[in-house]
Amino acid sequence: MRRGKQSRYPALTLTVIHADERGATKNRKKIEWKLLTDLPVQSRGDAIEKLEWYSLRWKIEVFHKIFKSGCRAEDSQLRTAQRLTNLISVFCIVSWRIFWMTMLNRSAPNASPEFALTKAEIQLLDRLVKDKNPVSKRRTLSHYLIKIARLGGYLARANDPPPGNLITWRGLSRFIDIATGAKL
């Protein structure tokens, strides 16, 4: 006999996927995942596909954190659905850009700065944020994203980790305000 809510729902078949990281790690424990899914898993390829899907969850969580914490979407006091829809649309674009720029800085630091910034933004950053090492003429994407992060409080010391989403958010927010003022 089923009790409570169990009688309202059909039985659910779950698959356990257990994955261990290969290779030795020196500074941390090996990654071990135990995932439960109701999706069909008939082969090793199916299991790997589900693990790849789950690995994207972290990026989705970070995007939502930027959206909620940086944009402070929950603090809006708009009263109509249309206005809220418009605001959320803009916040999604801003959140995506911050997340994208942060990830680009980690995955393609030597890319051209034009990959993520306009020429006007690059020129304004050159005038606004002085280079810590003026001898270096390397103008990479990372160089300019660090300039944006410096506007957000990033110190850019030799042993500092790459700037994260929060610092990038602060720097980009300040930079957009300055760029708007420069255009006016």
Contacts in CASP RR format, 6 or more apart in sequence:
PFRMAT RR
TARGET T0000
AUTHOR 0000-0000-0000
METHOD contacts of the structure
MODEL  1
MRRGKQSRYPALTLTVIHADERGATKNRKKIEWKLLTDLPVQSRGDAIEK
LEWYSLRWKIEVFHKIFKSGCRAEDSQLRTAQRLTNLISVFCIVSWRIFW
MTMLNRSAPNASPEFALTKAEIQLLDRLVKDKNPVSKRRTLSHYLIKIAR
LGGYLARANDPPPGNLITWRGLSRFIDIATGAKL
12 38 0 8 1.000
13 38 0 8 1.000
14 36 0 8 1.000
14 37 0 8 1.000
14 38 0 8 1.000
15 36 0 8 1.000
15 37 0 8 1.000
15 38 0 8 1.000
15 39 0 8 1.000
15 40 0 8 1.000
15 41 0 8 1.000
16 34 0 8 1.000
16 35 0 8 1.000
16 36 0 8 1.000
17 33 0 8 1.000
17 34 0 8 1.000
17 35 0 8 1.000
17 36 0 8 1.000
17 37 0 8 1.000
17 41 0 8 1.000
17 47 0 8 1.000
17 50 0 8 1.000
17 51 0 8 1.000
18 32 0 8 1.000
18 33 0 8 1.000
18 34 0 8 1.000
19 31 0 8 1.000
19 32 0 8 1.000
19 33 0 8 1.000
19 35 0 8 1.000
19 47 0 8 1.000
19 51 0 8 1.000
20 30 0 8 1.000
20 31 0 8 1.000
20 32 0 8 1.000
21 30 0 8 1.000
21 31 0 8 1.000
21 32 0 8 1.000
23 30 0 8 1.000
33 51 0 8 1.000
33 54 0 8 1.000
35 50 0 8 1.000
35 51 0 8 1.000
35 54 0 8 1.000
37 50 0 8 1.000
39 50 0 8 1.000
40 46 0 8 1.000
41 47 0 8 1.000
41 50 0 8 1.000
59 99 0 8 1.000
59 103 0 8 1.000
62 99 0 8 1.000
62 165 0 8 1.000
63 95 0 8 1.000
63 96 0 8 1.000
63 99 0 8 1.000
65 165 0 8 1.000
66 95 0 8 1.000
66 98 0 8 1.000
66 99 0 8 1.000
66 165 0 8 1.000
66 169 0 8 1.000
67 73 0 8 1.000
67 91 0 8 1.000
67 92 0 8 1.000
67 95 0 8 1.000
68 74 0 8 1.000
69 166 0 8 1.000
70 95 0 8 1.000
70 166 0 8 1.000
70 169 0 8 1.000
71 91 0 8 1.000
71 94 0 8 1.000
71 95 0 8 1.000
73 87 0 8 1.000
73 88 0 8 1.000
73 91 0 8 1.000
76 84 0 8 1.000
76 87 0 8 1.000
78 84 0 8 1.000
78 87 0 8 1.000
97 172 0 8 1.000
98 165 0 8 1.000
98 168 0 8 1.000
98 169 0 8 1.000
98 172 0 8 1.000
99 165 0 8 1.000
100 116 0 8 1.000
101 116 0 8 1.000
101 145 0 8 1.000
101 148 0 8 1.000
101 168 0 8 1.000
101 172 0 8 1.000
102 145 0 8 1.000
102 162 0 8 1.000
102 163 0 8 1.000
102 164 0 8 1.000
102 165 0 8 1.000
102 168 0 8 1.000
104 111 0 8 1.000
104 115 0 8 1.000
104 116 0 8 1.000
104 141 0 8 1.000
104 145 0 8 1.000
105 141 0 8 1.000
105 142 0 8 1.000
105 145 0 8 1.000
105 146 0 8 1.000
105 162 0 8 1.000
105 163 0 8 1.000
105 168 0 8 1.000
106 162 0 8 1.000
108 115 0 8 1.000
108 141 0 8 1.000
109 140 0 8 1.000
109 141 0 8 1.000
109 142 0 8 1.000
110 140 0 8 1.000
110 141 0 8 1.000
110 142 0 8 1.000
111 140 0 8 1.000
111 141 0 8 1.000
112 140 0 8 1.000
112 141 0 8 1.000
113 122 0 8 1.000
113 139 0 8 1.000
113 140 0 8 1.000
113 141 0 8 1.000
113 143 0 8 1.000
113 144 0 8 1.000
114 122 0 8 1.000
115 141 0 8 1.000
116 141 0 8 1.000
116 144 0 8 1.000
116 145 0 8 1.000
117 125 0 8 1.000
117 141 0 8 1.000
117 144 0 8 1.000
120 179 0 8 1.000
121 144 0 8 1.000
121 175 0 8 1.000
121 179 0 8 1.000
122 139 0 8 1.000
122 144 0 8 1.000
124 175 0 8 1.000
124 178 0 8 1.000
124 179 0 8 1.000
124 182 0 8 1.000
125 144 0 8 1.000
125 147 0 8 1.000
125 148 0 8 1.000
125 175 0 8 1.000
128 147 0 8 1.000
128 151 0 8 1.000
128 175 0 8 1.000
128 178 0 8 1.000
129 147 0 8 1.000
129 150 0 8 1.000
129 151 0 8 1.000
132 156 0 8 1.000
142 162 0 8 1.000
145 163 0 8 1.000
145 168 0 8 1.000
146 154 0 8 1.000
146 156 0 8 1.000
146 163 0 8 1.000
148 168 0 8 1.000
148 171 0 8 1.000
148 172 0 8 1.000
148 175 0 8 1.000
149 156 0 8 1.000
149 163 0 8 1.000
149 164 0 8 1.000
149 167 0 8 1.000
149 168 0 8 1.000
149 171 0 8 1.000
150 156 0 8 1.000
150 171 0 8 1.000
151 170 0 8 1.000
151 171 0 8 1.000
151 172 0 8 1.000
151 174 0 8 1.000
151 175 0 8 1.000
151 178 0 8 1.000
152 167 0 8 1.000
152 168 0 8 1.000
152 170 0 8 1.000
152 171 0 8 1.000
152 174 0 8 1.000
153 167 0 8 1.000
153 170 0 8 1.000
153 171 0 8 1.000
154 160 0 8 1.000
154 163 0 8 1.000
154 167 0 8 1.000
END
